Amino acid sequence: MAETEKEKESIRAASKGVSRQFKTLIDVNDLDSLKNLQLLILGRLQDSNAVLSHFNEYSEHCFAEVSSGFSGNTCMLKSMKSDLDYIFQKLRNMKAKIMSTNPDAFPDESTREVFDQRPDLEVPQ
């Protein structure tokens, strides 16, 4: 036990010596200027944090106002798409029936371009 106490005391003495040497290396004015700079940076970060918090609250408020409209419009668009899909399916079926009874009712691809300049909405672009 006596040896461990001696080791602890020698470690304490060595650490005190090292800390005294560090104190002589560092100027008090430099430490004060570092502390002032840290406080300045802290203030700027707190201001930035306050601005960002305010912006997040504003964004959350705006999103709450428009989200119900977006969801309603999304449902309406989905309904419109299913209606249009149904209409195009019926048109394709009608065209197939007409083509089976009267093959000359619709022009072939070479003459079709002359009559109809509209884009084909069923072909993905």
RALINRA-V132141 format. One record per backbone hydrogen bond with DSSP energy under -1.0 kcal/mol. CO is the residue of the C=O (numbers start at 0). NH is the residue of the N-H. E is the energy in kcal/mol with one decimal. If there is no record, write none. Layout:
co | nh | e
CO | NH | E
CO | NH | E
This chain:
co | nh | e
0 | 4 | -2.0
1 | 5 | -2.1
2 | 6 | -2.3
3 | 7 | -2.3
4 | 8 | -2.4
5 | 9 | -2.3
6 | 10 | -2.2
7 | 11 | -2.4
8 | 12 | -2.6
9 | 13 | -2.2
10 | 14 | -2.6
11 | 15 | -2.4
12 | 16 | -2.1
13 | 17 | -2.4
14 | 18 | -2.4
15 | 19 | -2.1
16 | 20 | -1.9
17 | 21 | -2.2
18 | 22 | -2.1
19 | 23 | -1.4
20 | 24 | -1.0
21 | 25 | -1.5
26 | 30 | -1.8
27 | 31 | -2.3
28 | 32 | -2.5
29 | 33 | -2.4
30 | 34 | -2.3
31 | 35 | -2.5
32 | 36 | -2.4
33 | 37 | -2.4
34 | 38 | -2.3
35 | 39 | -2.3
36 | 40 | -2.6
37 | 41 | -2.5
38 | 42 | -2.4
39 | 43 | -2.2
40 | 44 | -2.6
41 | 45 | -2.4
42 | 46 | -2.3
43 | 47 | -2.6
44 | 48 | -2.4
45 | 49 | -2.2
46 | 50 | -2.4
47 | 51 | -2.6
48 | 52 | -2.4
49 | 53 | -2.4
50 | 54 | -2.5
51 | 55 | -2.5
52 | 56 | -2.2
53 | 57 | -2.4
54 | 58 | -2.8
55 | 59 | -2.4
56 | 60 | -2.2
57 | 61 | -2.6
58 | 62 | -2.7
59 | 63 | -2.2
60 | 64 | -1.8
61 | 65 | -1.9
62 | 66 | -2.2
65 | 69 | -2.4
66 | 70 | -2.5
67 | 71 | -2.2
68 | 72 | -2.7
69 | 73 | -2.6
70 | 74 | -2.2
71 | 75 | -2.2
72 | 76 | -2.6
73 | 77 | -2.4
74 | 78 | -2.3
75 | 79 | -2.6
76 | 80 | -2.6
77 | 81 | -2.3
78 | 82 | -2.4
79 | 83 | -2.8
80 | 84 | -2.8
81 | 85 | -2.2
82 | 86 | -2.5
83 | 87 | -3.0
84 | 88 | -2.2
85 | 89 | -2.3
86 | 90 | -2.6
87 | 91 | -2.5
88 | 92 | -2.3
89 | 93 | -2.8
90 | 94 | -2.7
91 | 95 | -2.4
92 | 96 | -2.3
93 | 97 | -2.6
94 | 98 | -2.8
95 | 99 | -1.8
96 | 100 | -1.7
97 | 101 | -3.4
101 | 104 | -1.8
107 | 111 | -1.9
110 | 114 | -1.3
111 | 115 | -2.8
